[in-house]
Amino acid sequence: MLDHTTKEIVERQGLRINPAKTCQPIGAMYAALGIHACLPHSHGSQGCCSYHRSHLTRHYKEPVMATTSSFTEGASVFGGAPNLRQSLKTIFQVYDPDIVAVHTTCLSETIGDDIPTIAKKAASDGIIPEGKLVIHTNTPSYVGSHVTGFANMVSGIVKYLSEGGEKKENQVNVIPGFVEPSDMREIKRILQVMGIDGIVFPDTSDVLDTPMRGEYHMYPKGGVTIEELKRTGTSKMTLALGAFASEPAAIALEQKCDVPFKTLEAPIGVKATDKFIQALMDVTAKEIPESLMDERGRLVDIMTDYQHYLYGKKVALWGDPDLIVGLTDFLKSMGMRPKYIITGTPGKRFERQIAEVMKDADWEYVCKQNADLFYLHQLIKNDPVDLLIGNTYGKYISRAEDIPLVRFGFPILDRVGHTYFPKVGYSGGIYLISNIVNTLLDRADRDAPDERLELVM
């Protein structure tokens, strides 16, 4: 399938081949699903919404509910205001959400539809019922990525819903970034174990990993509530877990409600999780409980036990910038050698963050933002690696170059379990190491001649 990938690398300006990202509305839709009783709405064509829903459904293996303005040729020429008004009328009459989160698409952005004005007129005309809410963000697909789309929607949540106050409550906001429902649940568990009153937003746990109990609920029990979102403006501090997906909303909250923030790496591995725990301790004056110390010790133990399988292994990484920065640091701490580190999300900050992580590396590496998997494949063709870590789209490189692949990030379309096991925190680090080591051991078994096939490895 990738027989035509050339070894000669030529700088490209206007062409992406097999992008290492997807479009902004997918991230915005995912963030909106993290609000309780929220219905995401795609202001554009029906095809866009169908693609975004199906992509999320294939990753999370759960039905993703969203609505669309269903643009036709007429809306494309004359504007989508009538479509949005009719959509909102139908949504509240038929589906009755507490809140609708509107995100734009390429088409509506190109037309220049003014969503706030349209929504305000719909409210004054009684189309939006009393007590119901409509928020929005701008997410044209021709800029950014699903990560920036997520960030834009979370910023929109803050701008519409957060309310300030003179008195700050003894609580902490945590913006988890574009991570799995299991990761958001793990962050909430850490807060609970430490006895901290925290608001994690958005929160897709118990939304996109709901239990099967024989009853269908249009709006599952999960998600951060509107009341909690209003209270974010009275928190003592916001911890933004990731510069790309989380920091913009933290900045918006500081500007609107004077809530200070601190930006941290995604808490992947020992060092980054330590920083997250320390930040929580600094804000709340809470002590770390013995149970978390035990979890940390188990992570350090497994890192020590299996270090000999990992040391010196060359790795190629791709995916969302916040997660890749955290993962790169974690792999390096285990003696592995991240060699190719790319993201499809634009932003020079990614390269600066990786440079800081890799400042004492004694091997050559390549880091590039706004890159694609064709470029990554070319790098590998020129100098192969021992392991690939990234989303499902890397399986073609894995097959073409006969290199084992550990699936990590978004989207994972061809495996199960990734939504149920966290990758953040000390427990998430154990899962990651197990996955990486087992992949390498599977490869060792596959390649071993009969006389070297070991029962105990």
VOGU-3710 file (C-alpha; in Angstrom, 3 decimals, decimal comma):
1> mldhttkeiv> 0,000/0,000/0,000  2,912/2,370/0,703  5,207/1,082/-2,031  5,507/4,558/-3,571  6,916/6,291/-0,483  10,306/7,625/-1,546  13,432/7,850/0,591  14,327/11,262/-0,835  12,743/13,957/1,334  11,600/17,089/-0,510
11> erqglrinpa> 10,226/20,105/1,341  6,501/20,468/0,617  4,490/23,653/1,069  0,906/22,974/-0,019  0,425/19,221/0,162  -0,295/16,856/3,041  -0,107/13,098/2,488  -1,707/10,970/5,206  -2,039/13,803/7,755  -1,171/13,174/11,399
21> ktcqpigamy> -4,324/14,989/12,519  -7,996/15,432/11,709  -10,198/18,529/11,569  -11,274/21,029/14,218  -14,999/20,154/14,469  -14,200/16,638/15,721  -12,360/18,072/18,716  -15,132/20,600/19,341  -17,768/17,857/19,202  -15,798/15,719/21,656
31> aalgihaclp> -15,404/18,605/24,100  -19,138/19,376/23,927  -19,965/15,770/24,780  -18,159/16,381/28,077  -21,004/18,640/29,291  -23,934/16,887/30,946  -27,139/16,892/28,862  -25,423/18,725/26,008  -26,169/18,126/22,349  -23,321/19,100/19,997
41> hshgsqgccs> -24,490/20,849/16,834  -22,540/21,065/13,589  -23,381/24,228/11,664  -22,692/23,076/8,140  -23,494/20,259/5,759  -24,908/16,921/6,814  -21,862/15,100/5,424  -19,485/16,924/7,771  -21,496/15,997/10,853  -21,833/12,380/9,712
51> yhrshltrhy> -18,073/12,082/9,272  -17,311/13,603/12,662  -19,849/11,420/14,454  -18,681/8,246/12,728  -15,012/8,964/13,463  -15,708/9,468/17,167  -18,008/6,436/17,228  -15,333/4,228/15,673  -12,757/5,315/18,242  -14,930/5,199/21,364
61> kepvmattss> -17,121/2,293/20,224  -20,133/4,232/21,504  -22,952/5,984/19,577  -22,127/9,688/19,341  -25,163/11,961/19,229  -24,956/15,268/17,384  -27,170/17,376/15,136  -26,515/19,388/11,995  -27,849/22,440/10,188  -27,911/20,323/6,999
71> ftegasvfgg> -26,779/22,979/4,531  -27,982/22,681/0,964  -27,041/24,735/-2,066  -29,395/27,515/-0,932  -27,805/27,819/2,497  -24,382/27,787/0,864  -25,333/30,866/-1,169  -27,678/32,806/1,088  -26,347/31,834/4,521  -27,269/29,286/7,127
81> apnlrqslkt> -29,300/31,397/9,579  -32,688/29,840/8,622  -31,194/26,363/8,889  -29,786/27,032/12,355  -33,060/28,539/13,583  -35,031/25,546/12,342  -32,444/23,185/13,809  -32,662/24,770/17,251  -36,464/24,652/17,153  -36,425/20,934/16,305
91> ifqvydpdiv> -33,651/20,127/18,803  -35,455/21,598/21,796  -38,848/20,214/20,768  -37,666/16,676/20,044  -34,444/16,050/22,018  -34,807/18,551/24,879  -31,130/19,059/25,881  -30,170/21,473/28,621  -27,585/23,069/26,349  -26,646/23,054/22,666
101> avhttclset> -22,981/23,572/21,732  -22,690/24,886/18,166  -19,466/24,563/16,218  -18,898/25,839/12,711  -17,490/24,064/9,670  -15,558/25,165/6,604  -18,722/26,070/4,727  -20,364/28,205/7,406  -17,041/29,898/8,159  -16,504/30,735/4,497
111> igddiptiak> -20,013/32,208/4,285  -19,357/34,152/7,474  -22,439/33,228/9,513  -22,657/35,245/12,752  -23,623/32,518/15,231  -24,033/34,729/18,358  -26,396/37,090/16,525  -28,414/34,212/15,072  -28,710/32,548/18,487  -29,635/35,808/20,223
121> kaasdgiipe> -32,427/36,422/17,692  -33,619/32,827/18,101  -33,831/33,340/21,869  -35,761/36,595/21,546  -38,179/34,878/19,134  -38,847/32,099/21,619  -37,110/29,372/19,595  -34,725/28,734/22,483  -36,898/27,908/25,525  -36,501/29,693/28,834
131> gklvihtntp> -33,735/28,134/30,915  -32,045/26,451/27,934  -28,630/27,518/26,667  -26,833/27,791/23,340  -23,077/28,293/23,172  -20,757/28,284/20,183  -17,194/28,274/18,920  -15,555/28,805/15,517  -13,853/25,723/14,080  -13,071/25,962/10,349
141> syvgshvtgf> -11,396/22,757/9,193  -8,886/24,510/6,960  -6,838/25,685/9,956  -5,644/23,950/13,114  -6,567/20,365/13,983  -8,912/18,395/16,216  -6,743/19,544/19,135  -7,300/23,249/18,441  -10,995/22,516/17,846  -11,174/20,978/21,311
151> anmvsgivky> -9,361/23,992/22,770  -11,720/26,418/21,006  -14,831/24,694/22,345  -13,492/24,582/25,909  -12,655/28,281/25,609  -16,198/28,857/24,362  -17,557/27,018/27,408  -15,611/29,388/29,655  -16,695/32,520/27,773  -20,378/31,593/27,894
161> lseggekken> -20,754/29,813/31,236  -18,043/30,646/33,787  -19,157/33,178/36,404  -16,800/35,089/38,653  -17,237/36,220/42,225  -15,491/38,244/44,884  -14,911/35,200/47,080  -12,775/32,328/45,788  -13,891/28,848/46,784  -11,497/26,191/48,050
171> qvnvipgfve> -11,623/24,273/44,787  -9,401/23,628/41,772  -10,241/23,526/38,078  -8,533/20,883/35,978  -8,712/21,062/32,191  -7,596/17,569/31,148  -7,065/18,121/27,422  -8,048/15,817/24,557  -7,712/12,532/26,453  -9,787/9,394/26,907
181> psdmreikri> -12,797/9,140/29,249  -10,678/6,785/31,367  -8,031/9,500/31,723  -10,610/12,031/32,888  -11,927/9,471/35,377  -8,390/8,861/36,646  -7,816/12,582/37,158  -11,055/12,800/39,135  -10,013/9,777/41,198  -6,689/11,414/42,088
191> lqvmgidgiv> -8,552/14,530/43,241  -10,916/12,385/45,302  -8,120/10,354/46,893  -6,375/13,577/47,888  -9,590/15,005/49,307  -9,643/17,919/46,850  -12,808/19,624/45,634  -12,095/19,799/41,903  -13,979/20,569/38,719  -12,700/18,611/35,726
201> fpdtsdvldt> -13,988/20,066/32,466  -14,885/18,865/29,982  -15,525/15,360/31,327  -16,516/12,553/28,957  -16,334/9,777/31,562  -19,716/8,033/31,840  -20,636/9,627/28,524  -18,524/7,736/26,008  -17,884/4,676/28,166  -21,352/4,156/29,622
211> pmrgeyhmyp> -22,290/0,806/31,167  -24,818/-1,443/29,444  -27,732/-1,710/31,880  -30,624/-2,421/29,548  -31,883/1,163/29,352  -31,172/3,874/26,799  -30,520/7,417/27,933  -30,156/10,159/25,355  -28,020/12,049/27,866  -25,951/9,704/30,084
221> kggvtieelk> -25,228/10,476/33,719  -21,689/11,676/32,994  -20,357/15,051/31,995  -19,609/18,203/33,956  -22,819/20,001/34,876  -23,729/23,540/33,875  -23,754/24,549/37,551  -20,225/23,243/37,997  -19,104/25,134/34,888  -20,555/28,345/36,306
231> rtgtskmtla> -18,570/27,747/39,521  -15,248/27,475/37,665  -14,971/31,255/37,866  -14,703/31,118/41,663  -11,948/28,494/41,897  -8,564/29,185/43,486  -6,570/27,906/40,529  -6,853/26,259/37,126  -4,436/23,505/36,137  -4,225/23,225/32,362
241> lgafasepaa> -2,874/19,809/31,398  -1,370/20,634/28,044  -0,339/23,834/26,306  -2,306/23,154/23,122  -5,635/21,649/24,214  -6,056/23,156/27,686  -4,148/26,417/28,085  -6,378/28,625/25,855  -9,400/27,978/28,081  -7,324/28,622/31,217
251> ialeqkcdvp> -6,233/31,964/29,765  -9,839/32,829/28,923  -10,908/31,988/32,481  -8,165/34,150/33,977  -9,140/37,076/31,771  -12,851/36,711/32,499  -12,935/35,708/36,175  -9,421/36,427/37,470  -8,683/32,752/38,187  -4,904/32,176/37,998
261> fktleapigv> -3,678/29,173/36,059  -0,679/26,933/35,676  0,128/24,970/32,538  1,570/21,494/33,022  2,524/18,628/30,770  -0,027/15,874/30,363  0,632/13,730/33,485  2,113/10,742/31,660  4,765/8,823/33,599  6,446/9,476/36,923
271> katdkfiqal> 7,910/12,945/36,471  4,896/14,601/34,857  2,488/12,999/37,336  4,724/14,157/40,191  4,437/17,717/38,870  0,655/17,427/38,700  0,404/16,059/42,241  2,810/18,729/43,526  0,752/21,467/41,870  -2,379/20,148/43,588
281> mdvtakeipe> -0,520/20,104/46,914  0,737/23,652/46,410  -2,749/25,011/45,710  -4,679/23,115/48,380  -2,035/22,384/51,058  -3,156/18,752/50,950  -0,696/15,932/51,568  -0,194/13,059/49,188  -1,886/9,944/50,627  -0,141/6,615/51,102
291> slmdergrlv> -2,274/4,991/48,410  -0,868/7,347/45,747  2,654/6,809/47,037  2,089/3,071/46,645  0,878/3,589/43,065  3,973/5,626/42,324  6,140/2,910/43,813  4,509/0,242/41,659  5,175/2,334/38,555  8,829/2,806/39,522
301> dimtdyqhyl> 9,050/-0,930/40,235  7,770/-1,972/36,805  10,060/0,590/35,160  12,992/-0,999/36,997  11,940/-4,604/36,349  11,622/-4,197/32,578  14,239/-1,548/31,895  16,486/-4,059/30,124  13,842/-4,619/27,446  13,479/-0,893/26,814
311> ygkkvalwgd> 16,968/0,550/27,112  18,332/1,925/23,851  15,258/1,107/21,760  14,724/3,690/19,016  11,137/4,955/18,773  9,087/6,955/16,268  6,165/8,916/17,784  3,282/10,849/16,283  -0,004/12,274/17,518  -1,449/15,129/19,533
321> pdlivgltdf> 1,227/17,549/20,750  0,332/17,573/24,467  0,313/13,782/24,684  3,456/13,349/22,594  5,420/15,795/24,765  4,461/13,852/27,894  5,083/10,480/26,272  8,489/11,537/24,915  9,617/12,543/28,402  8,335/9,254/29,843
331> lksmgmrpky> 10,055/7,080/27,217  13,300/8,966/27,653  13,154/8,434/31,414  13,042/4,666/30,770  16,180/4,712/28,630  14,396/4,549/25,279  15,484/6,797/22,419  12,736/8,876/20,814  14,166/9,435/17,334  11,302/10,808/15,229
341> iitgtpgkrf> 8,731/12,987/17,005  6,016/14,613/14,909  2,573/16,130/15,239  0,071/17,201/12,620  -1,088/20,103/14,779  0,606/23,374/13,799  2,538/25,332/16,410  6,254/26,009/16,933  5,705/25,660/20,666  5,655/21,883/20,205
351> erqiaevmkd> 9,202/21,898/18,840  10,368/24,112/21,724  8,779/21,789/24,284  10,391/18,724/22,734  13,751/20,517/22,604  13,471/21,143/26,351  12,630/17,487/27,014  15,481/16,290/24,783  18,102/18,864/25,789  20,435/16,269/27,316
361> adweyvckqn> 19,840/13,555/24,702  23,089/12,136/23,326  21,534/10,961/20,045  20,215/12,720/16,974  16,470/13,132/16,655  13,976/14,829/14,336  11,041/16,837/15,670  8,513/18,557/13,436  5,119/20,194/13,891  2,462/20,399/11,164
371> adlfylhqli> 3,926/17,236/9,630  2,325/14,160/8,075  2,841/10,407/8,122  4,320/10,370/4,613  7,198/12,454/5,981  7,520/10,145/8,982  7,635/7,122/6,671  10,406/8,753/4,636  12,443/9,314/7,803  12,010/5,670/8,779
381> kndpvdllig> 12,992/4,486/5,315  16,263/6,365/5,636  17,015/5,171/9,182  14,650/2,578/10,733  13,525/2,433/14,348  12,689/-0,430/16,716  9,169/0,649/17,643  6,302/2,845/16,449  3,938/4,554/18,901  0,931/6,409/17,543
391> ntygkyisra> -2,616/6,099/16,280  -4,141/3,530/13,931  -3,040/5,316/10,761  0,519/4,195/11,438  -0,371/0,530/10,891  0,435/0,880/7,201  3,968/2,046/7,987  4,220/-0,777/10,519  3,308/-3,314/7,868  5,407/-1,790/5,092
401> ediplvrfgf> 8,571/-1,577/7,207  7,928/-4,595/9,482  8,156/-2,553/12,701  5,945/-3,290/15,744  3,309/-0,700/16,602  1,927/0,377/19,974  -1,386/2,146/19,474  -1,622/5,396/21,401  -3,672/8,575/21,054  -6,518/9,446/18,694
411> pildrvghty> -7,924/7,799/16,687  -7,605/4,087/17,438  -10,046/2,417/15,084  -8,881/-1,195/14,989  -8,385/-2,219/18,626  -10,466/-2,183/21,816  -9,845/-1,270/25,444  -8,094/2,057/24,948  -11,094/4,006/26,274  -11,238/1,959/29,493
421> fpkvgysggi> -7,608/2,051/30,654  -6,013/5,393/31,602  -2,661/6,529/30,263  -2,293/9,415/32,722  -1,259/9,173/36,340  0,827/6,460/37,939  -1,713/3,765/37,056  -1,748/4,938/33,442  2,040/4,699/33,343  1,860/1,040/34,379
431> ylisnivntl> -0,602/0,335/31,573  1,626/2,092/29,041  4,775/0,227/30,059  2,927/-3,097/29,991  1,655/-2,373/26,488  5,075/-1,323/25,208  7,007/-4,202/26,787  4,450/-6,814/25,703  4,593/-5,514/22,122  8,392/-5,856/22,121
441> ldradrdapd> 8,165/-9,346/23,659  5,592/-10,413/21,073  8,029/-9,307/18,400  10,899/-11,178/20,062  8,818/-14,372/20,107  7,796/-13,911/16,493  11,379/-13,488/15,302  12,998/-16,120/17,521  14,269/-19,351/15,902  13,058/-22,554/17,550
451> erlelvm> 16,170/-22,925/19,684  15,766/-19,390/21,093  12,009/-19,437/21,792  11,903/-18,883/25,532  9,129/-19,932/27,916  10,186/-17,363/30,517  11,329/-13,999/29,187
//
